[in-house]
């Protein structure tokens, strides 16, 4: 998903054009070229609707049946524990 430009009912858009419902793909490759990342759903980019800049919904782990975290600090620099983690793609469902 980090390199996807279109297909599977998704298209890549610039972060500047991100809007609610878009998927934000964060990640990096480690020294052994293994991918580590997260995909979250953007809810409120600027905080105008909720009062929380960068509000996203996401989950961790294998089988996920519910949202496991809600955060709005992900846009801020140094949010992730690993400094290599960065925004790699923004994907929008084709409608």
C-alpha positions as a Markdown table, in Angstrom:
| # | Residue | x | y | z |
|---|---|---|---|---|
| 1 | Unk | 0.0 | 0.0 | 0.0 |
| 2 | Unk | 2.9 | 2.3 | 0.5 |
| 3 | Unk | 3.7 | 2.4 | -3.2 |
| 4 | Unk | 0.3 | 1.9 | -4.6 |
| 5 | Unk | -0.8 | 4.6 | -7.1 |
| 6 | Unk | -4.2 | 3.1 | -8.2 |
| 7 | Unk | -6.0 | -0.2 | -8.3 |
| 8 | Unk | -8.1 | -2.3 | -5.9 |
| 9 | Unk | -10.7 | 0.5 | -5.8 |
| 10 | Unk | -8.1 | 2.9 | -4.3 |
| 11 | Unk | -6.1 | 5.8 | -5.8 |
| 12 | Unk | -3.2 | 7.8 | -4.4 |
| 13 | Unk | -3.7 | 11.4 | -3.6 |
| 14 | Unk | -1.3 | 14.1 | -2.3 |
| 15 | Unk | -1.5 | 14.6 | 1.5 |
| 16 | Unk | -2.5 | 18.2 | 0.8 |
| 17 | Unk | -5.7 | 16.9 | -0.7 |
| 18 | Unk | -6.4 | 14.3 | 2.0 |
| 19 | Unk | -10.0 | 14.3 | 3.3 |
| 20 | Unk | -12.1 | 12.3 | 5.8 |
| 21 | Unk | -12.3 | 8.6 | 4.8 |
| 22 | Unk | -8.9 | 8.5 | 3.1 |
| 23 | Unk | -6.4 | 5.9 | 4.3 |
| 24 | Unk | -3.0 | 7.2 | 5.6 |
| 25 | Unk | -0.2 | 4.7 | 5.2 |
| 26 | Unk | 2.7 | 5.2 | 7.6 |
| 27 | Unk | 5.8 | 2.9 | 7.6 |
| 28 | Unk | 9.4 | 2.2 | 6.9 |
| 29 | Unk | 11.7 | -0.7 | 5.9 |
| 30 | Unk | 14.1 | -2.0 | 8.5 |
| 31 | Unk | 17.7 | -3.0 | 7.8 |
| 32 | Unk | 16.6 | -6.4 | 6.6 |
| 33 | Unk | 14.1 | -4.7 | 4.2 |
| 34 | Unk | 11.1 | -5.9 | 6.2 |
| 35 | Unk | 8.1 | -3.6 | 6.2 |
| 36 | Unk | 6.8 | -2.1 | 9.4 |
| 37 | Unk | 3.7 | 0.2 | 9.2 |
| 38 | Unk | 0.2 | 1.2 | 10.0 |
| 39 | Unk | -2.8 | 2.1 | 8.0 |
| 40 | Unk | -5.3 | 4.5 | 9.6 |
| 41 | Unk | -8.5 | 6.2 | 8.5 |
| 42 | Unk | -8.5 | 10.0 | 8.4 |
| 43 | Unk | -11.4 | 11.6 | 10.3 |
| 44 | Unk | -10.4 | 15.2 | 10.7 |
| 45 | Unk | -7.3 | 16.6 | 9.1 |
| 46 | Unk | -7.4 | 20.2 | 10.4 |
| 47 | Unk | -9.5 | 19.8 | 13.6 |
| 48 | Unk | -12.4 | 22.0 | 12.2 |
| 49 | Unk | -15.1 | 19.3 | 12.7 |
| 50 | Unk | -13.9 | 17.7 | 16.0 |
| 51 | Unk | -11.5 | 20.1 | 17.5 |
| 52 | Unk | -8.7 | 17.6 | 17.2 |
| 53 | Unk | -6.1 | 18.2 | 14.4 |
| 54 | Unk | -5.2 | 14.9 | 12.7 |
| 55 | Unk | -7.9 | 12.7 | 14.2 |
| 56 | Unk | -7.6 | 9.2 | 12.8 |
| 57 | Unk | -9.0 | 5.7 | 13.6 |
| 58 | Unk | -7.0 | 2.6 | 13.5 |
| 59 | Unk | -6.3 | -0.9 | 14.9 |
| 60 | Unk | -3.3 | -3.2 | 15.6 |
| 61 | Unk | -2.7 | -6.9 | 15.3 |
| 62 | Unk | -4.1 | -9.8 | 13.3 |
| 63 | Unk | -7.9 | -10.2 | 13.3 |
| 64 | Unk | -9.5 | -6.9 | 14.1 |
| 65 | Unk | -13.1 | -6.7 | 14.8 |
| 66 | Unk | -13.3 | -3.1 | 16.2 |
| 67 | Unk | -11.4 | 0.2 | 16.3 |
| 68 | Unk | -8.6 | -0.2 | 18.8 |
| 69 | Unk | -7.3 | 3.4 | 19.0 |
| 70 | Unk | -8.2 | 6.9 | 18.2 |
| 71 | Unk | -5.4 | 9.4 | 18.1 |
| 72 | Unk | -4.8 | 12.9 | 16.8 |
| 73 | Unk | -1.1 | 13.4 | 17.5 |
| 74 | Unk | 0.2 | 11.4 | 14.5 |
| 75 | Unk | 0.8 | 14.5 | 12.4 |
| 76 | Unk | 3.2 | 16.0 | 14.8 |
| 77 | Unk | 6.9 | 15.4 | 14.3 |
| 78 | Unk | 8.5 | 12.6 | 16.5 |
| 79 | Unk | 5.1 | 11.1 | 17.3 |
| 80 | Unk | 6.2 | 7.5 | 16.5 |
| 81 | Unk | 8.8 | 5.7 | 18.6 |
| 82 | Unk | 10.9 | 4.9 | 15.5 |
| 83 | Unk | 12.1 | 8.0 | 13.8 |
| 84 | Unk | 12.1 | 6.2 | 10.4 |
| 85 | Unk | 8.3 | 5.8 | 10.5 |
| 86 | Unk | 6.8 | 8.4 | 8.2 |
| 87 | Unk | 3.7 | 9.0 | 6.0 |
| 88 | Unk | 4.3 | 7.0 | 2.8 |
| 89 | Unk | 1.0 | 7.3 | 1.0 |
| 90 | Unk | -2.6 | 8.6 | 1.1 |
| 91 | Unk | -5.2 | 6.4 | -0.6 |
| 92 | Unk | -8.7 | 7.4 | -1.4 |
| 93 | Unk | -11.4 | 4.8 | -2.2 |
| 94 | Unk | -12.7 | 5.2 | -5.7 |
| 95 | Unk | -16.4 | 6.2 | -5.8 |
